[in-house]
Amino acid sequence: MADGNGDAPGTDDTRLTTDALANAVTEELADWEGRELAAFTTRRPESKERYLSGSGLPVKRVYTPADLPEDWSDIGLPGRYPYTRGPYPTMYRGRTWTMRQIAGFGQAEETNERFRYLIAQGQTGLSVDFDMPTLMGLDSDDAMSLGEVGREGVAIDVLPDMEALFDGIDLENISVSMTINPSAWILLAMYVAVAERRGYDLNKLSGTIQNDILKEYVAQKEWIFPVRPSMRIVRDTIVHCSREMARYNPVNISGYHISEAGANAQQEIAFTMAITKAYVEDVVAAGVDVDSFAPRLSFFFVSQADLFEEVAKFRAVRRYYARMMRERFGAEDPQSMRLRFHAQTAAATLTKPQPMNNVIRTALQALSAVLGGAQSLHTNGLDEAYTIPSEQAMKTALRTQQILADETGVPHVIDPLGGSYYVENLTGELERGIDDYLEKIEALGGVVAAIEQGFFQREISDTAYEFARRKAAGDRPVIGVNKYVDETDSEKIETHQLDPASEARQIARLRRIRQDRDPRRAAAALDRLLAVAKDGDANLMPATIEAVKAHLSMGEITGALREVFGSYTETPVF
């Protein structure tokens, strides 16, 4: 609407400049503090509690336009550099986030049945959890695997297991995320072998292997080989997928596990960006153009309890990544600068006391992921403080996402908290915190040197200790645990029960496959794999694909490569 002079509101004649607005607000804020606030707190004092964000940043009483960034381009528009408000111009108005409930237990056939159930309930992407032996590159009949086969994920030893896992599922039409790290390249090789046997176009496959080995040394503590050969394996998968699998993400760089180990939100995104920088430097040093592989890098973050900080965290890391890729690595393709991420609600916040409270926690954490612009989301089951989720718990978790998508109206507006004085200020604080941490890491000689010196481990352990201390003292409330405790709590929930015969069936199948395979083909494939491993410039992926097609097992492949790469023992940090 025009004013009386025919000029539209908001022209230079009728609006305050940014600096003038900030000055005016600052003066008004001081006046408010001296008048209304002072008079009110005299009659009704505030709590003496220190107000901090989840990562310990001070939280002011109120935020104003003076807390907004000086440059509008820092906020910008969705789908436009630096992507603060989202990687795509339409976000959920064009496509709702992918709903992935992770599943994996027992033998491949049992997990396949769970996949089919979840797809029937409306799930739009698959996420696979593997058991501890598979994660550590051990066969199910290894002595170290006793009692762990299929317990906390699905057991995968040989190619026929992978074939059974995806039986009846069209891999060209559903994306598959695999939570696997030290043995990730072997699982990718099996996945490729299944696709090739079915005649699929590899360039139509979509999904991710986690494959983020550096965060294992930092936080999760699952590794097979030393740091540097493990980095070579990650590099080889990135290079191979950039050439052979146009839509596949060869690494899912994970802040989630850094957070679950005890890091705060600031450390989660700072350490993830430091690890990202190390991977990109390694691949570029191998002579690969950054724009040929960076578009397929993907990320995995936790969605924690502090709703506003989590939203700001996602926005801050997206902006930092865009700037790092363009300014440090010279990326020119916008796809190389768009950080795309999967989020999972925080397992560490789930409680055994009053387990129904976990439904509420999960819903609010899912909300923060959506407000922060996640491309993919997993919501935890209410029973995961006890065991892997039951079908009923997974259905409730999936319905949580579907209600958020279809009933709340939240996805209708892109970045609805954009412009919030508080959220924008916190976004800037967290982005600056990434830079501060990366300067410290660079001073130590980079990520690998910092791992070897225990830097990340000490930072995380100190933060985890402080959180535990505050929780024990009641300074960090956890409903049902240290506040509103119900001594007569009698909530009973259904929990998943593993078939006790599953382990024996898996071992029997593995031994039968070893016995029935072509021994000459297996021996030749293993010899070829070892020769490639000894050649530091050769790519491991083609030889690994041939090895799994020859029905070499997970444990046989990793066991042989230990003779080339060695093994790793961490220096303890106290």
SEBAKE-557468 format. One record per residue (C-alpha): residue number from 1; residue in three letters; x negated, y, z. Coordinates in steps of 0.25 Angstrom, whole numbers, always signed. Each point is the difference from the previous one (the first is absolute). Layout:
// residues N
{NUM 'ALA' {X Y Z}};
...
// end
This chain:
// residues 574
{1 'MET' {+0 +0 +0}};
{2 'ALA' {-5 +14 -3}};
{3 'ASP' {-1 +11 +10}};
{4 'GLY' {+6 +14 -2}};
{5 'ASN' {-12 +4 -9}};
{6 'GLY' {+2 -12 -9}};
{7 'ASP' {-13 -6 +5}};
{8 'ALA' {+0 -15 +4}};
{9 'PRO' {-3 -3 +15}};
{10 'GLY' {-15 -5 +2}};
{11 'THR' {-6 +10 -9}};
{12 'ASP' {-13 +7 +4}};
{13 'ASP' {+8 +12 +4}};
{14 'THR' {+9 -7 +10}};
{15 'ARG' {-8 -11 +6}};
{16 'LEU' {-12 +1 +10}};
{17 'THR' {-13 -5 -5}};
{18 'THR' {-5 -13 +6}};
{19 'ASP' {-10 +8 +9}};
{20 'ALA' {+10 +10 +4}};
{21 'LEU' {+10 -11 +3}};
{22 'ALA' {-10 -7 +9}};
{23 'ASN' {-4 +12 +7}};
{24 'ALA' {+15 +4 +2}};
{25 'VAL' {+3 -14 +6}};
{26 'THR' {-12 +0 +9}};
{27 'GLU' {+4 +13 +6}};
{28 'GLU' {+15 -5 +1}};
{29 'LEU' {-6 -13 +7}};
{30 'ALA' {-8 +8 +10}};
{31 'ASP' {+12 +9 +3}};
{32 'TRP' {+9 -13 +2}};
{33 'GLU' {-10 -6 +9}};
{34 'GLY' {-1 +12 +9}};
{35 'ARG' {+15 +2 +0}};
{36 'GLU' {+10 -12 -2}};
{37 'LEU' {-10 -11 +3}};
{38 'ALA' {-7 +6 +12}};
{39 'ALA' {+14 +3 +7}};
{40 'PHE' {+5 -13 -3}};
{41 'THR' {-12 -8 +5}};
{42 'THR' {+0 +8 +13}};
{43 'ARG' {+14 -6 +3}};
{44 'ARG' {-2 -14 -7}};
{45 'PRO' {-15 -3 -1}};
{46 'GLU' {-4 -10 -11}};
{47 'SER' {-6 -14 +3}};
{48 'LYS' {-15 +0 +3}};
{49 'GLU' {-2 -11 -10}};
{50 'ARG' {-10 +2 -11}};
{51 'TYR' {+6 +0 -13}};
{52 'LEU' {-8 -8 -10}};
{53 'SER' {+3 -7 -13}};
{54 'GLY' {-2 -15 -1}};
{55 'SER' {-15 +3 -4}};
{56 'GLY' {-2 +10 +11}};
{57 'LEU' {+1 +13 -8}};
{58 'PRO' {+6 +11 +9}};
{59 'VAL' {+15 +3 -3}};
{60 'LYS' {+4 +14 +1}};
{61 'ARG' {+14 +4 +6}};
{62 'VAL' {+5 +6 -13}};
{63 'TYR' {-6 +2 -14}};
{64 'THR' {+3 +12 -9}};
{65 'PRO' {-3 +4 -15}};
{66 'ALA' {-14 +4 +6}};
{67 'ASP' {-3 -14 +0}};
{68 'LEU' {+2 -3 -14}};
{69 'PRO' {-12 -1 -10}};
{70 'GLU' {-4 +13 -6}};
{71 'ASP' {+0 -6 -14}};
{72 'TRP' {+13 -5 -5}};
{73 'SER' {-7 -10 -9}};
{74 'ASP' {-4 -8 +12}};
{75 'ILE' {+15 -4 +1}};
{76 'GLY' {+3 +1 -15}};
{77 'LEU' {+11 -9 -6}};
{78 'PRO' {+1 -15 -1}};
{79 'GLY' {-7 -7 -12}};
{80 'ARG' {-10 +12 -1}};
{81 'TYR' {-14 +1 +5}};
{82 'PRO' {-4 -1 +12}};
{83 'TYR' {+13 -9 +1}};
{84 'THR' {+3 +4 +15}};
{85 'ARG' {+14 -2 -2}};
{86 'GLY' {+0 -13 -8}};
{87 'PRO' {-8 -7 -11}};
{88 'TYR' {+12 +1 -10}};
{89 'PRO' {+10 +11 -4}};
{90 'THR' {+13 -7 +3}};
{91 'MET' {-5 -9 +11}};
{92 'TYR' {+12 -8 +6}};
{93 'ARG' {+10 +7 -10}};
{94 'GLY' {-6 -8 -11}};
{95 'ARG' {-4 -13 +8}};
{96 'THR' {+2 -4 +14}};
{97 'TRP' {-12 -5 +7}};
{98 'THR' {-3 -15 -1}};
{99 'MET' {+6 -8 +11}};
{100 'ARG' {-11 -11 +4}};
{101 'GLN' {+3 -9 +12}};
{102 'ILE' {-13 -8 +2}};
{103 'ALA' {+2 -15 +1}};
{104 'GLY' {-9 -12 +2}};
{105 'PHE' {-1 -12 +8}};
{106 'GLY' {-2 -15 -1}};
{107 'GLN' {-2 -6 -14}};
{108 'ALA' {+2 +7 -13}};
{109 'GLU' {+14 -6 -2}};
{110 'GLU' {+5 +5 +14}};
{111 'THR' {-4 +14 -3}};
{112 'ASN' {+5 -1 -14}};
{113 'GLU' {+14 -3 +6}};
{114 'ARG' {-1 +13 +9}};
{115 'PHE' {-4 +8 -13}};
{116 'ARG' {+13 -5 -7}};
{117 'TYR' {+8 +4 +12}};
{118 'LEU' {-6 +14 +1}};
{119 'ILE' {+2 +2 -15}};
{120 'ALA' {+15 -4 +2}};
{121 'GLN' {+1 +10 +11}};
{122 'GLY' {-4 +12 -9}};
{123 'GLN' {-15 +0 +2}};
{124 'THR' {-7 +6 -12}};
{125 'GLY' {-15 -4 +2}};
{126 'LEU' {-7 -12 +6}};
{127 'SER' {-11 +1 +11}};
{128 'VAL' {-8 -12 +4}};
{129 'ASP' {-6 -3 +14}};
{130 'PHE' {-10 -11 +0}};
{131 'ASP' {-5 -9 +12}};
{132 'MET' {-13 +2 +7}};
{133 'PRO' {-7 -11 -7}};
{134 'THR' {+3 +6 -14}};
{135 'LEU' {-4 +14 +5}};
{136 'MET' {-13 -5 +5}};
{137 'GLY' {-3 -8 -13}};
{138 'LEU' {+2 -14 +7}};
{139 'ASP' {+7 -12 -5}};
{140 'SER' {+12 -6 +8}};
{141 'ASP' {-8 -12 +4}};
{142 'ASP' {-12 +7 +5}};
{143 'ALA' {-2 -2 +15}};
{144 'MET' {+1 +15 +3}};
{145 'SER' {+14 +0 -6}};
{146 'LEU' {+6 -10 +10}};
{147 'GLY' {+13 +5 +5}};
{148 'GLU' {+0 +13 -9}};
{149 'VAL' {+5 -6 -13}};
{150 'GLY' {+12 +8 -4}};
{151 'ARG' {+2 +6 +14}};
{152 'GLU' {-1 +15 -3}};
{153 'GLY' {+1 -1 -15}};
{154 'VAL' {+1 -9 -12}};
{155 'ALA' {-12 -10 -2}};
{156 'ILE' {-6 +1 -14}};
{157 'ASP' {-12 -10 -3}};
{158 'VAL' {+1 -3 -15}};
{159 'LEU' {+7 +5 -13}};
{160 'PRO' {+12 -10 +2}};
{161 'ASP' {+3 +7 +13}};
{162 'MET' {+1 +14 -8}};
{163 'GLU' {+8 -7 -10}};
{164 'ALA' {+10 -5 +10}};
{165 'LEU' {+0 +14 +7}};
{166 'PHE' {+6 +7 -12}};
{167 'ASP' {+8 -11 -6}};
{168 'GLY' {+12 +5 -7}};
{169 'ILE' {-4 +15 +2}};
{170 'ASP' {-2 +8 -12}};
{171 'LEU' {-13 +7 +3}};
{172 'GLU' {+1 +10 -12}};
{173 'ASN' {+13 +5 +6}};
{174 'ILE' {-4 +1 +15}};
{175 'SER' {-12 +6 +6}};
{176 'VAL' {-8 -8 +10}};
{177 'SER' {-8 +6 +11}};
{178 'MET' {-10 -10 +7}};
{179 'THR' {-6 +3 +14}};
{180 'ILE' {-13 -6 -1}};
{181 'ASN' {-14 +6 +1}};
{182 'PRO' {-13 -9 +1}};
{183 'SER' {+5 -10 -10}};
{184 'ALA' {+9 +9 -8}};
{185 'TRP' {-7 -2 -13}};
{186 'ILE' {+3 -15 +1}};
{187 'LEU' {+14 +2 +2}};
{188 'LEU' {+0 +10 -12}};
{189 'ALA' {-6 -11 -8}};
{190 'MET' {+11 -10 +4}};
{191 'TYR' {+10 +11 -3}};
{192 'VAL' {-6 +2 -14}};
{193 'ALA' {-1 -15 -3}};
{194 'VAL' {+15 -2 +3}};
{195 'ALA' {+4 +12 -9}};
{196 'GLU' {-9 -5 -11}};
{197 'ARG' {+6 -14 +1}};
{198 'ARG' {+14 +5 -1}};
{199 'GLY' {-4 +9 -12}};
{200 'TYR' {+2 +13 +6}};
{201 'ASP' {-6 +13 -5}};
{202 'LEU' {-10 +4 +11}};
{203 'ASN' {+2 +15 -3}};
{204 'LYS' {+15 -2 +4}};
{205 'LEU' {-4 -5 +14}};
{206 'SER' {+2 +10 +11}};
{207 'GLY' {-4 -1 +15}};
{208 'THR' {-12 +1 +9}};
{209 'ILE' {-11 -8 +7}};
{210 'GLN' {-4 +7 +13}};
{211 'ASN' {-15 -3 -3}};
{212 'ASP' {-4 +11 +10}};
{213 'ILE' {-12 -6 +6}};
{214 'LEU' {-7 +12 +6}};
{215 'LYS' {+12 +2 +9}};
{216 'GLU' {-2 -14 +5}};
{217 'TYR' {-14 +4 +6}};
{218 'VAL' {+6 +12 +5}};
{219 'ALA' {+13 -5 +7}};
{220 'GLN' {+6 -14 -4}};
{221 'LYS' {-12 -8 +2}};
{222 'GLU' {+2 -11 -11}};
{223 'TRP' {-12 -2 -9}};
{224 'ILE' {-8 -11 -7}};
{225 'PHE' {-12 +7 -6}};
{226 'PRO' {-9 +12 +4}};
{227 'VAL' {+5 +14 -3}};
{228 'ARG' {-8 +2 -13}};
{229 'PRO' {+4 -13 -8}};
{230 'SER' {+14 +2 +5}};
{231 'MET' {+0 +14 -7}};
{232 'ARG' {-5 -7 -12}};
{233 'ILE' {+12 -9 +0}};
{234 'VAL' {+10 +12 +1}};
{235 'ARG' {-8 +7 -11}};
{236 'ASP' {+2 -12 -9}};
{237 'THR' {+15 -1 +2}};
{238 'ILE' {+2 +15 -3}};
{239 'VAL' {-8 -1 -13}};
{240 'HIS' {+6 -13 -4}};
{241 'CYS' {+15 +5 +2}};
{242 'SER' {-3 +14 -6}};
{243 'ARG' {-4 -8 -13}};
{244 'GLU' {+10 -12 +0}};
{245 'MET' {+12 +4 +9}};
{246 'ALA' {+5 +14 -3}};
{247 'ARG' {+11 +0 +10}};
{248 'TYR' {-7 -7 +12}};
{249 'ASN' {-6 +7 +12}};
{250 'PRO' {-13 -8 +3}};
{251 'VAL' {-1 +7 +14}};
{252 'ASN' {+9 +5 +10}};
{253 'ILE' {-8 +9 +9}};
{254 'SER' {+6 -2 +14}};
{255 'GLY' {+1 +10 +11}};
{256 'TYR' {+11 -9 +6}};
{257 'HIS' {-10 -10 +7}};
{258 'ILE' {-9 +12 +5}};
{259 'SER' {+12 +5 +7}};
{260 'GLU' {+4 -13 +6}};
{261 'ALA' {-14 -2 +5}};
{262 'GLY' {+2 +13 +9}};
{263 'ALA' {-3 +12 -9}};
{264 'ASN' {+9 +12 +0}};
{265 'ALA' {+6 +6 -12}};
{266 'GLN' {-12 +10 -3}};
{267 'GLN' {-10 -12 +1}};
{268 'GLU' {+9 -9 -9}};
{269 'ILE' {+0 +10 -12}};
{270 'ALA' {-14 +5 +2}};
{271 'PHE' {-6 -14 +0}};
{272 'THR' {+9 -5 -11}};
{273 'MET' {-5 +12 -9}};
{274 'ALA' {-15 -3 +4}};
{275 'ILE' {+2 -15 -4}};
{276 'THR' {+7 +5 -13}};
{277 'LYS' {-12 +9 -3}};
{278 'ALA' {-9 -12 +2}};
{279 'TYR' {+7 -9 -10}};
{280 'VAL' {+1 +11 -11}};
{281 'GLU' {-14 +3 +1}};
{282 'ASP' {-4 -15 -1}};
{283 'VAL' {+9 -2 -12}};
{284 'VAL' {-5 +13 -7}};
{285 'ALA' {-14 -4 +3}};
{286 'ALA' {+2 -12 -8}};
{287 'GLY' {+3 +8 -12}};
{288 'VAL' {+15 +0 +0}};
{289 'ASP' {+7 +13 -3}};
{290 'VAL' {+8 +5 +12}};
{291 'ASP' {+13 +2 -9}};
{292 'SER' {-1 -14 -5}};
{293 'PHE' {+3 -6 +14}};
{294 'ALA' {+4 +10 +10}};
{295 'PRO' {+15 +0 -5}};
{296 'ARG' {+1 -14 +6}};
{297 'LEU' {-5 +3 +14}};
{298 'SER' {+11 -1 +10}};
{299 'PHE' {+1 +2 +15}};
{300 'PHE' {+6 -6 +12}};
{301 'PHE' {+4 +8 +12}};
{302 'VAL' {+7 -2 +13}};
{303 'SER' {+12 +8 +4}};
{304 'GLN' {-1 +3 +15}};
{305 'ALA' {+8 +5 +11}};
{306 'ASP' {-2 +15 -1}};
{307 'LEU' {+9 +4 -11}};
{308 'PHE' {-4 +13 -4}};
{309 'GLU' {-15 -3 +1}};
{310 'GLU' {+2 -12 -9}};
{311 'VAL' {+7 +8 -11}};
{312 'ALA' {-11 +10 +1}};
{313 'LYS' {-11 -11 -1}};
{314 'PHE' {+6 -5 -13}};
{315 'ARG' {+0 +13 -6}};
{316 'ALA' {-14 +4 +5}};
{317 'VAL' {-6 -13 -5}};
{318 'ARG' {+6 +2 -14}};
{319 'ARG' {-5 +14 -1}};
{320 'TYR' {-14 -4 +4}};
{321 'TYR' {-1 -12 -9}};
{322 'ALA' {+4 +9 -12}};
{323 'ARG' {-10 +10 +3}};
{324 'MET' {-11 -10 +3}};
{325 'MET' {+3 -7 -13}};
{326 'ARG' {+0 +12 -9}};
{327 'GLU' {-11 +8 +7}};
{328 'ARG' {-10 -11 +5}};
{329 'PHE' {+2 -10 -11}};
{330 'GLY' {+4 +8 -12}};
{331 'ALA' {+13 -7 -3}};
{332 'GLU' {+8 +6 -11}};
{333 'ASP' {+12 -9 -1}};
{334 'PRO' {+11 +4 +9}};
{335 'GLN' {+3 -14 +3}};
{336 'SER' {-14 -1 +6}};
{337 'MET' {+4 +11 +10}};
{338 'ARG' {+13 -6 +4}};
{339 'LEU' {-1 -7 +14}};
{340 'ARG' {+11 -11 +0}};
{341 'PHE' {+2 -8 +13}};
{342 'HIS' {+8 -11 +6}};
{343 'ALA' {+4 +2 +15}};
{344 'GLN' {+3 -9 +11}};
{345 'THR' {+7 +3 +13}};
{346 'ALA' {-10 -2 +12}};
{347 'ALA' {-1 -14 +5}};
{348 'ALA' {-8 +6 +12}};
{349 'THR' {+13 +7 +5}};
{350 'LEU' {+8 -12 +1}};
{351 'THR' {+3 -5 +14}};
{352 'LYS' {+5 -13 +6}};
{353 'PRO' {+8 +6 +11}};
{354 'GLN' {+13 +5 -6}};
{355 'PRO' {-3 -5 -14}};
{356 'MET' {+13 +7 -6}};
{357 'ASN' {-7 +13 +2}};
{358 'ASN' {-9 -4 -11}};
{359 'VAL' {+11 +2 -10}};
{360 'ILE' {+1 +14 +4}};
{361 'ARG' {-15 +2 +0}};
{362 'THR' {-1 -6 -14}};
{363 'ALA' {+11 +8 -6}};
{364 'LEU' {-6 +13 +5}};
{365 'GLN' {-14 -4 -5}};
{366 'ALA' {+6 -4 -14}};
{367 'LEU' {+7 +14 +0}};
{368 'SER' {-14 +7 +2}};
{369 'ALA' {-6 -8 -12}};
{370 'VAL' {+11 +4 -9}};
{371 'LEU' {-1 +14 +4}};
{372 'GLY' {-15 -1 -3}};
{373 'GLY' {+3 -5 -14}};
{374 'ALA' {-4 -15 +1}};
{375 'GLN' {+1 -8 -13}};
{376 'SER' {+2 -13 +7}};
{377 'LEU' {+4 -4 +14}};
{378 'HIS' {+0 -12 +10}};
{379 'THR' {+9 +1 +12}};
{380 'ASN' {-4 -9 +12}};
{381 'GLY' {+9 -11 +6}};
{382 'LEU' {+5 +3 +14}};
{383 'ASP' {-6 -13 +4}};
{384 'GLU' {-14 +2 -5}};
{385 'ALA' {-5 +2 +14}};
{386 'TYR' {+2 -15 +2}};
{387 'THR' {-3 -6 -13}};
{388 'ILE' {+2 +1 -15}};
{389 'PRO' {+14 +5 -3}};
{390 'SER' {+13 -9 -1}};
{391 'GLU' {+9 +1 -12}};
{392 'GLN' {+10 +8 +8}};
{393 'ALA' {-11 +10 +5}};
{394 'MET' {-5 +2 -15}};
{395 'LYS' {+14 +2 -5}};
{396 'THR' {+2 +11 +11}};
{397 'ALA' {-13 +7 -4}};
{398 'LEU' {+4 -1 -15}};
{399 'ARG' {+13 +6 +3}};
{400 'THR' {-6 +11 +8}};
{401 'GLN' {-7 +5 -13}};
{402 'GLN' {+12 -2 -8}};
{403 'ILE' {+9 +8 +9}};
{404 'LEU' {-11 +11 +0}};
{405 'ALA' {+0 +0 -15}};
{406 'ASP' {+15 -1 -2}};
{407 'GLU' {+7 +7 +11}};
{408 'THR' {-8 +11 +6}};
{409 'GLY' {-3 +9 -12}};
{410 'VAL' {-14 +2 +5}};
{411 'PRO' {-6 -5 -14}};
{412 'HIS' {+9 +11 -8}};
{413 'VAL' {-10 +11 +3}};
{414 'ILE' {-15 -1 -3}};
{415 'ASP' {-9 +3 +12}};
{416 'PRO' {+12 +6 +9}};
{417 'LEU' {-10 +4 +11}};
{418 'GLY' {-8 +8 -10}};
{419 'GLY' {-1 +14 +5}};
{420 'SER' {+2 -4 +14}};
{421 'TYR' {-9 +10 +8}};
{422 'TYR' {-4 -12 +9}};
{423 'VAL' {-2 -11 -10}};
{424 'GLU' {-8 +10 -10}};
{425 'ASN' {-9 +4 +12}};
{426 'LEU' {-2 -14 +4}};
{427 'THR' {-3 -5 -14}};
{428 'GLY' {-11 +10 -1}};
{429 'GLU' {-6 -4 +13}};
{430 'LEU' {+0 -14 -4}};
{431 'GLU' {-6 +3 -13}};
{432 'ARG' {-11 +8 +6}};
{433 'GLY' {-3 -11 +10}};
{434 'ILE' {-3 -10 -11}};
{435 'ASP' {-11 +9 -5}};
{436 'ASP' {-5 +1 +14}};
{437 'TYR' {-1 -15 +1}};
{438 'LEU' {-6 -2 -14}};
{439 'GLU' {-11 +10 +4}};
{440 'LYS' {-4 -8 +12}};
{441 'ILE' {+0 -13 -8}};
{442 'GLU' {-9 +6 -11}};
{443 'ALA' {-9 +5 +10}};
{444 'LEU' {-2 -15 +5}};
{445 'GLY' {-3 -4 -15}};
{446 'GLY' {+14 -4 -5}};
{447 'VAL' {+10 -10 +3}};
{448 'VAL' {-8 -13 +0}};
{449 'ALA' {-11 +7 +9}};
{450 'ALA' {+11 +5 +9}};
{451 'ILE' {+6 -14 +1}};
{452 'GLU' {-14 -6 +3}};
{453 'GLN' {-2 +10 +11}};
{454 'GLY' {+13 -3 +6}};
{455 'PHE' {+6 +14 -2}};
{456 'PHE' {+14 -3 -4}};
{457 'GLN' {+1 -11 +10}};
{458 'ARG' {-4 +9 +12}};
{459 'GLU' {+10 +11 -5}};
{460 'ILE' {+11 -10 -1}};
{461 'SER' {-3 -7 +14}};
{462 'ASP' {-1 +14 +7}};
{463 'THR' {+14 +4 -6}};
{464 'ALA' {+6 -13 +3}};
{465 'TYR' {-5 +0 +15}};
{466 'GLU' {+5 +14 +2}};
{467 'PHE' {+14 -4 -6}};
{468 'ALA' {+1 -12 +9}};
{469 'ARG' {-4 +9 +12}};
{470 'ARG' {+11 +10 -3}};
{471 'LYS' {+10 -11 -2}};
{472 'ALA' {-4 -7 +14}};
{473 'ALA' {+1 +13 +7}};
{474 'GLY' {+14 +3 -6}};
{475 'ASP' {-5 +12 -8}};
{476 'ARG' {+3 -7 -13}};
{477 'PRO' {+15 -5 +2}};
{478 'VAL' {+3 -13 -6}};
{479 'ILE' {+15 -3 +2}};
{480 'GLY' {+3 -13 +7}};
{481 'VAL' {-15 -2 +4}};
{482 'ASN' {-4 +12 +8}};
{483 'LYS' {+13 +8 +0}};
{484 'TYR' {+14 -4 +2}};
{485 'VAL' {-5 -14 +3}};
{486 'ASP' {+12 -10 +2}};
{487 'GLU' {-5 -10 +10}};
{488 'THR' {+12 -9 -3}};
{489 'ASP' {-2 +0 -15}};
{490 'SER' {+6 -12 -6}};
{491 'GLU' {+0 +3 -15}};
{492 'LYS' {-1 -13 -7}};
{493 'ILE' {-4 +0 -15}};
{494 'GLU' {-2 -11 -10}};
{495 'THR' {-15 -2 -4}};
{496 'HIS' {-6 -8 -12}};
{497 'GLN' {-4 -14 +2}};
{498 'LEU' {-11 -6 -8}};
{499 'ASP' {+2 -14 -5}};
{500 'PRO' {-11 -8 +8}};
{501 'ALA' {-1 -10 -12}};
{502 'SER' {-4 +11 -10}};
{503 'GLU' {-15 +0 +4}};
{504 'ALA' {-1 -15 -3}};
{505 'ARG' {+7 +1 -13}};
{506 'GLN' {-9 +12 -5}};
{507 'ILE' {-13 -8 +4}};
{508 'ALA' {+5 -13 -7}};
{509 'ARG' {+3 +8 -13}};
{510 'LEU' {-14 +7 +0}};
{511 'ARG' {-7 -13 +1}};
{512 'ARG' {+9 -6 -11}};
{513 'ILE' {-4 +11 -9}};
{514 'ARG' {-15 -1 +3}};
{515 'GLN' {+1 -15 -3}};
{516 'ASP' {+8 +2 -13}};
{517 'ARG' {-8 +11 -7}};
{518 'ASP' {-10 -1 -11}};
{519 'PRO' {-13 -1 +8}};
{520 'ARG' {-9 +4 -12}};
{521 'ARG' {+9 +13 -3}};
{522 'ALA' {-1 +3 +15}};
{523 'ALA' {-15 -1 +1}};
{524 'ALA' {-2 +8 -12}};
{525 'ALA' {+9 +11 +4}};
{526 'LEU' {-7 +0 +14}};
{527 'ASP' {-14 +1 -7}};
{528 'ARG' {+5 +11 -9}};
{529 'LEU' {+6 +8 +12}};
{530 'LEU' {-14 -1 +8}};
{531 'ALA' {-8 +5 -12}};
{532 'VAL' {+9 +12 -2}};
{533 'ALA' {-1 +3 +15}};
{534 'LYS' {-15 +0 -1}};
{535 'ASP' {+1 +10 -11}};
{536 'GLY' {+3 +13 +7}};
{537 'ASP' {+5 +7 -13}};
{538 'ALA' {+10 -11 -4}};
{539 'ASN' {+14 +0 +3}};
{540 'LEU' {+5 -11 +9}};
{541 'MET' {+15 +0 -4}};
{542 'PRO' {-1 -8 -13}};
{543 'ALA' {-8 -11 +6}};
{544 'THR' {+9 +0 +12}};
{545 'ILE' {+12 -2 -9}};
{546 'GLU' {-6 -12 -6}};
{547 'ALA' {-4 -6 +13}};
{548 'VAL' {+15 +1 +6}};
{549 'LYS' {+5 -6 -14}};
{550 'ALA' {-10 -12 +3}};
{551 'HIS' {+7 -2 +13}};
{552 'LEU' {-11 +5 +9}};
{553 'SER' {+5 +3 +13}};
{554 'MET' {-1 +13 +8}};
{555 'GLY' {-10 -6 +10}};
{556 'GLU' {-9 -6 -11}};
{557 'ILE' {-1 +14 -7}};
{558 'THR' {-3 +8 +13}};
{559 'GLY' {-9 -11 +5}};
{560 'ALA' {-9 -1 -12}};
{561 'LEU' {-1 +16 -1}};
{562 'ARG' {-4 +1 +14}};
{563 'GLU' {-13 -7 -4}};
{564 'VAL' {-2 +12 -10}};
{565 'PHE' {+6 +12 +8}};
{566 'GLY' {-3 -5 +14}};
{567 'SER' {+10 +3 +12}};
{568 'TYR' {+2 +12 +9}};
{569 'THR' {+0 +2 +15}};
{570 'GLU' {+4 +13 +6}};
{571 'THR' {-8 +7 +11}};
{572 'PRO' {+10 +2 +11}};
{573 'VAL' {+4 +14 +5}};
{574 'PHE' {+4 +3 +14}};
// end
